Amino acid sequence: MILLKRSLLLMLLSGLFVFTACNDDDEDCMPPALSENIVGEWEVSTTNDVVEFQADGTLIDPNDAVVGGSSTADKTYVASGMTLTVTVSDGGASFSSEFDVTSNECDEIIVTFIGVDVTFTRQ
């Protein structure tokens, strides 16, 4: 009887260990520099719109989720260190907005603009 109880306990513990073992999903992601990580499509937390930061420095932001401008405005960005600068150019006039990056993770980037946190979530 004692041998049966010990065998049962050993089987239960073995099963528990198997189910709690690490798997491939547990690998930690090391995000690259912001200038590389930001390239791609992101959902903007404040509007739920999707924007695209292209590798050539162009920002595709059709609904002005990141920064305002007209539909004909050209939008570009520069990511340097922990700063994201977005420039809107339209008809010879241009203005820039600077965002402080508070978090640069693989699938999430958090920026602050005028005291408001904006989260970009990778799509």
N, C-alpha and C positions, 0 to 999 in steps of 0.2 A: 504494500500500500504506500509506504514512504517512497519507494522507488518510482511508483506511478505519479505521485504528487511532484516529485523533483523533475521527472521527465516532462510533465505537463507545464511546470513553471519554466523550465528551460525552453520549451517550444514557444511559450507565450513571449518570453523575453527576446528570443531569436526573431520572432515575427515583428515585434515592436522595433527592434533594431533595423530590420530590413526596410520597414516603412518610413523610418526617420532618416535613412541614409541620404547623403547628398546626391543630387542629380545634376544634369547639364544646366538646368534653369538657375542654379545657385551661383553660377559664375558671375563675378562682379564685372561690370562694364567700366572701363577707364575712358572717360570722354576725352576726345582730342581737344586741341585748342578751340576756343570759341569760333575763330575764323573758319575752321573746318567743320565743326559740329553743327553750326547753324544752317549749313547748306541742306535744303530739302523743304518739305511741306510741313507746316505747323498749324495747329489750331490755337487761336488766340482766346484766352480765358474771358476777356472782357466782352467779347462779341460773339464767340463761337464760330467766327469766320475762319477760313483756311487761307493762309498766305504762303508764298513760296520765296525763299531766299535762294537765288540762283548762284552758281559758282562764279559767274562773271561779275558779281556785285549788283545785279539787278534785283529789285524787290517787286514781286507780283502781288499786289494788294488791291484787288478790284473794288472792295467795299470799304476802303479806308479804315481797316481794322487796326493798323499800326499807327498810321499818320495820315492826316487829311490831305486833300488835293483834288483837283478836278480829274475827270475820267481820262483826259489827255495828258496829264502830268506824268513825267518820267520819275520813277522812284528808284533810288540806289541806296546801298548800305555799305558801311565799313565796320567790320568787327575787329577790334584791336584790344588786346589784353582783356579787361573785364568791362569794356565799353562798347556799346552798339550805337553807331551814328547813322541816322536815316536822313537822306536828303531828297527833297521834292523839288523838281525843276519844271516850270511851266511858262512858256512864252518869254524866256529871258530872265524871269525872276526865279529865285530859289530860296529855300529856307531849310535849315537842318534842325533835327531834334536829337538830343543825346540821351541815351538810356544807360543807367548803371546796371550792370549784370550782377545779381546777387547770388545766382546759382547756375552752374553750367554742368548739367548731367546729360547722360547719353540721350534720353528721350524726353527731357524737360529742361527748359531754360527759363529762369525767372529774372525779369528786369524790373527796375523801378523808374517811374517817370512822374515827376511832380508829386512824390510821396505815395503813388499808387503802384502796387505790385501787379504786374501782368505776367501770366504764365503762358509760355509757348509749349504745347505738347505735340511731340512728333506724330505725324500721321503715317 
